[in-house]
Amino acid sequence: MFSPVVIGLVVFAVVLAGAFAGAMVKRRVPQHHPTEETKGLVSVSMALVATISALVLGLLLSKRQQLVQRSSGTSDHALRGNPPTGSTSPSIRSGDEIGPSKAQ
């Protein structure tokens, strides 16, 4: 298959070509077509596309993180540096002083 860099460059080129095509089409549209209503519709449509794109990207990253964790055998708690629920933190054990350390 293609490398991620090639795919990224192709997507960038397609988006850039779409932007240039939109700029060219804008010059040819008659003046009575771009009303405030159509501008608002385009703005809302682009916001919807951006929101759905962010959602898909977030889901892809979450799935990738799960796959990496499963393959490496680490838990989510180990990656964040948090102990799993029910265990005591290494910094807070019975007898340890809570608050600023005396070594300062």
C-alpha positions as CSV (number, residue, x, y, z in Angstrom):
1,M,0.0,0.0,0.0
2,F,0.9,3.7,0.2
3,S,2.9,5.2,3.0
4,P,1.2,7.6,5.4
5,V,3.3,10.5,3.9
6,V,2.1,9.8,0.4
7,I,-1.6,9.6,1.5
8,G,-1.2,12.9,3.5
9,L,0.3,14.6,0.4
10,V,-2.5,13.3,-1.8
11,V,-5.2,14.5,0.6
12,F,-3.4,17.9,0.9
13,A,-3.3,18.2,-2.9
14,V,-7.0,17.3,-3.3
15,V,-8.1,19.8,-0.6
16,L,-5.9,22.5,-2.1
17,A,-7.3,21.8,-5.6
18,G,-10.8,22.0,-4.2
19,A,-10.0,25.4,-2.6
20,F,-8.7,26.8,-5.9
21,A,-11.7,25.4,-7.8
22,G,-14.0,27.1,-5.3
23,A,-12.2,30.4,-5.8
24,M,-12.6,30.1,-9.6
25,V,-16.3,29.1,-9.4
26,K,-17.0,32.1,-7.1
27,R,-15.9,34.5,-9.8
28,R,-18.3,33.0,-12.3
29,V,-21.4,33.0,-10.0
30,P,-23.8,35.8,-10.8
31,Q,-24.2,38.5,-8.2
32,H,-27.8,37.7,-7.3
33,H,-26.9,34.1,-6.2
34,P,-24.6,34.6,-3.2
35,T,-27.3,36.0,-0.8
36,E,-27.0,36.1,3.0
37,E,-29.2,33.0,3.2
38,T,-26.9,30.9,1.0
39,K,-23.8,32.2,2.8
40,G,-25.3,31.1,6.1
41,L,-26.2,27.7,4.6
42,V,-22.6,27.2,3.4
43,S,-21.2,28.3,6.8
44,V,-23.5,25.8,8.7
45,S,-22.6,23.0,6.2
46,M,-18.9,23.6,6.7
47,A,-19.3,23.6,10.5
48,L,-21.1,20.2,10.2
49,V,-18.4,18.8,8.0
50,A,-15.7,20.0,10.4
51,T,-17.5,18.5,13.4
52,I,-18.0,15.2,11.8
53,S,-14.3,15.1,10.7
54,A,-13.2,15.9,14.2
55,L,-15.4,13.1,15.6
56,V,-14.1,10.6,13.1
57,L,-10.5,11.6,13.8
58,G,-11.0,11.2,17.5
59,L,-12.5,7.8,17.1
60,L,-9.7,6.7,14.9
61,L,-7.1,7.9,17.4
62,S,-9.0,6.1,20.2
63,K,-9.1,2.9,18.3
64,R,-5.4,3.1,17.5
65,Q,-4.5,3.7,21.2
66,Q,-6.5,0.6,22.1
67,L,-4.7,-1.5,19.5
68,V,-1.3,-0.3,20.7
69,Q,-2.2,-1.0,24.4
70,R,-3.4,-4.4,23.5
71,S,-0.3,-5.3,21.5
72,S,2.1,-4.0,24.1
73,G,0.2,-5.4,27.1
74,T,0.1,-2.1,29.0
75,S,-3.1,-0.8,30.6
76,D,-4.5,2.7,30.3
77,H,-3.5,3.4,33.9
78,A,0.1,2.5,33.2
79,L,0.2,4.9,30.2
80,R,-1.2,7.8,32.2
81,G,0.9,7.1,35.3
82,N,-2.2,6.4,37.4
83,P,-2.5,3.3,39.5
84,P,-5.5,1.1,38.8
85,T,-8.6,1.5,41.0
86,G,-8.3,-0.1,44.3
87,S,-4.5,0.1,44.6
88,T,-2.6,2.6,46.6
89,S,-0.5,5.2,45.0
90,P,3.3,4.8,45.5
91,S,3.5,8.4,46.9
92,I,0.7,7.9,49.5
93,R,1.2,4.9,51.8
94,S,0.4,4.5,55.4
95,G,2.9,6.5,57.4
96,D,3.9,8.9,54.6
97,E,3.4,12.5,55.3
98,I,0.9,14.3,53.0
99,G,1.9,17.7,51.9
100,P,5.2,19.4,51.0
101,S,8.1,17.2,51.5
102,K,10.8,17.9,54.2
103,A,13.6,17.7,51.6
104,Q,13.0,21.1,50.2
